[in-house]
Amino acid sequence: YFIVGKRDLTTYFKITEAYFYKLEAPEKKLFWLEDVGHNIPGFAADKMQKTIIGDIVPRLNLSGTNK
């Protein structure tokens, strides 16, 4: 799972997007945060938390073995 700020100039979002589409994984998702740069936890912690809790955690298989 990738959480990316659309205004990230440190890790340019188009490079991250290109890498994401080349990445082979059993499940993957790219979450875009508009109006956010590189420091997502510093400037958009609420959006990051909502994405993790609302979109990522429900996708996880939390039953079964511990990894």
DRENPA-3360 file (N, C-alpha, C; in nm, 2 decimals, always signed):
BEGIN
1 = YFIVGKRD = +0.08/-0.12/+0.00/+0.00/+0.00/+0.00/+0.09/+0.12/+0.00 ~ +0.05/+0.22/-0.09/+0.13/+0.34/-0.10/+0.03/+0.46/-0.06 ~ +0.08/+0.54/+0.03/+0.00/+0.67/+0.06/+0.10/+0.78/+0.01 ~ +0.05/+0.85/-0.09/+0.13/+0.95/-0.16/+0.07/+1.09/-0.16 ~ +0.15/+1.19/-0.14/+0.10/+1.32/-0.15/+0.12/+1.37/-0.29 ~ +0.02/+1.42/-0.35/+0.02/+1.47/-0.49/+0.12/+1.59/-0.50 ~ +0.15/+1.66/-0.40/+0.24/+1.77/-0.41/+0.38/+1.74/-0.35 ~ +0.41/+1.61/-0.35/+0.54/+1.57/-0.30/+0.65/+1.60/-0.40;
9 = LTTYFKIT = +0.74/+1.69/-0.37/+0.85/+1.73/-0.46/+0.98/+1.66/-0.42 ~ +0.98/+1.60/-0.30/+1.10/+1.53/-0.26/+1.11/+1.39/-0.33 ~ +1.00/+1.32/-0.32/+0.98/+1.19/-0.40/+0.87/+1.22/-0.50 ~ +0.91/+1.26/-0.61/+0.81/+1.31/-0.71/+0.71/+1.20/-0.74 ~ +0.58/+1.24/-0.73/+0.47/+1.14/-0.73/+0.46/+1.06/-0.86 ~ +0.51/+1.11/-0.97/+0.50/+1.04/-1.09/+0.60/+0.92/-1.09 ~ +0.71/+0.94/-1.03/+0.81/+0.83/-1.01/+0.75/+0.72/-0.92 ~ +0.69/+0.76/-0.81/+0.63/+0.67/-0.72/+0.51/+0.59/-0.79;
17 = EAYFYKLE = +0.44/+0.66/-0.87/+0.33/+0.60/-0.95/+0.38/+0.50/-1.05 ~ +0.49/+0.54/-1.12/+0.55/+0.44/-1.22/+0.60/+0.32/-1.15 ~ +0.66/+0.33/-1.03/+0.71/+0.22/-0.96/+0.59/+0.13/-0.91 ~ +0.49/+0.20/-0.86/+0.37/+0.12/-0.81/+0.32/+0.03/-0.92 ~ +0.30/+0.08/-1.05/+0.24/+0.00/-1.15/+0.34/-0.11/-1.20 ~ +0.47/-0.10/-1.18/+0.56/-0.20/-1.21/+0.57/-0.31/-1.10 ~ +0.53/-0.27/-0.98/+0.54/-0.36/-0.87/+0.44/-0.48/-0.88 ~ +0.49/-0.60/-0.87/+0.40/-0.71/-0.87/+0.38/-0.76/-0.72;
25 = APEKKLFW = +0.25/-0.76/-0.68/+0.22/-0.80/-0.55/+0.08/-0.86/-0.55 ~ +0.05/-0.95/-0.45/-0.08/-1.02/-0.45/-0.19/-0.92/-0.43 ~ -0.16/-0.81/-0.36/-0.26/-0.70/-0.35/-0.18/-0.57/-0.33 ~ -0.23/-0.47/-0.40/-0.16/-0.34/-0.38/-0.27/-0.23/-0.41 ~ -0.24/-0.11/-0.36/-0.33/+0.00/-0.38/-0.25/+0.13/-0.36 ~ -0.28/+0.22/-0.44/-0.22/+0.35/-0.43/-0.32/+0.45/-0.38 ~ -0.29/+0.52/-0.27/-0.38/+0.62/-0.21/-0.32/+0.75/-0.23 ~ -0.39/+0.84/-0.30/-0.35/+0.98/-0.33/-0.40/+1.07/-0.22;
33 = LEDVGHNI = -0.32/+1.16/-0.17/-0.37/+1.26/-0.08/-0.34/+1.39/-0.15 ~ -0.45/+1.46/-0.19/-0.44/+1.59/-0.26/-0.39/+1.70/-0.16 ~ -0.32/+1.79/-0.21/-0.28/+1.91/-0.14/-0.18/+1.87/-0.02 ~ -0.11/+1.76/-0.04/-0.01/+1.72/+0.06/+0.12/+1.70/-0.01 ~ +0.23/+1.73/+0.06/+0.36/+1.71/+0.01/+0.43/+1.59/+0.07 ~ +0.56/+1.59/+0.09/+0.63/+1.48/+0.13/+0.61/+1.44/+0.28 ~ +0.59/+1.53/+0.36/+0.57/+1.51/+0.51/+0.43/+1.48/+0.54 ~ +0.38/+1.37/+0.50/+0.23/+1.34/+0.53/+0.20/+1.33/+0.68;
41 = PGFAADKM = +0.29/+1.26/+0.76/+0.25/+1.26/+0.90/+0.26/+1.40/+0.97 ~ +0.34/+1.49/+0.92/+0.35/+1.62/+0.98/+0.24/+1.72/+0.94 ~ +0.19/+1.70/+0.82/+0.09/+1.80/+0.77/-0.04/+1.74/+0.74 ~ -0.06/+1.61/+0.73/-0.19/+1.55/+0.70/-0.20/+1.42/+0.78 ~ -0.17/+1.42/+0.91/-0.18/+1.30/+0.99/-0.32/+1.25/+1.00 ~ -0.42/+1.34/+1.00/-0.56/+1.30/+1.01/-0.60/+1.22/+0.88 ~ -0.56/+1.27/+0.77/-0.59/+1.21/+0.64/-0.52/+1.07/+0.63 ~ -0.39/+1.07/+0.67/-0.32/+0.94/+0.67/-0.38/+0.84/+0.76;
49 = QKTIIGDI = -0.42/+0.88/+0.88/-0.49/+0.79/+0.98/-0.62/+0.74/+0.92 ~ -0.70/+0.83/+0.86/-0.83/+0.78/+0.80/-0.81/+0.68/+0.69 ~ -0.70/+0.70/+0.61/-0.67/+0.61/+0.50/-0.63/+0.48/+0.56 ~ -0.55/+0.48/+0.66/-0.50/+0.35/+0.72/-0.62/+0.27/+0.78 ~ -0.69/+0.34/+0.87/-0.80/+0.28/+0.94/-0.92/+0.25/+0.85 ~ -0.96/+0.34/+0.76/-1.08/+0.32/+0.68/-1.06/+0.23/+0.56 ~ -0.93/+0.24/+0.50/-0.91/+0.17/+0.37/-0.81/+0.06/+0.37 ~ -0.71/+0.07/+0.45/-0.61/-0.04/+0.45/-0.64/-0.15/+0.55;
57 = VPRLNLSG = -0.67/-0.11/+0.68/-0.69/-0.22/+0.78/-0.80/-0.31/+0.73 ~ -0.91/-0.27/+0.68/-1.02/-0.36/+0.64/-0.97/-0.46/+0.53 ~ -0.87/-0.43/+0.45/-0.81/-0.51/+0.35/-0.72/-0.62/+0.40 ~ -0.67/-0.60/+0.52/-0.58/-0.70/+0.58/-0.64/-0.82/+0.63 ~ -0.58/-0.93/+0.61/-0.62/-1.06/+0.67/-0.56/-1.07/+0.81 ~ -0.64/-1.03/+0.91/-0.58/-1.02/+1.04/-0.61/-1.15/+1.12 ~ -0.69/-1.24/+1.06/-0.71/-1.37/+1.12/-0.60/-1.47/+1.07 ~ -0.58/-1.57/+1.15/-0.48/-1.66/+1.10/-0.35/-1.65/+1.18;
65 = TNK = -0.24/-1.68/+1.12/-0.11/-1.69/+1.19/-0.05/-1.55/+1.21 ~ +0.03/-1.53/+1.31/+0.11/-1.41/+1.33/+0.23/-1.41/+1.24 ~ +0.26/-1.30/+1.19/+0.38/-1.29/+1.10/+0.48/-1.20/+1.16;
% end
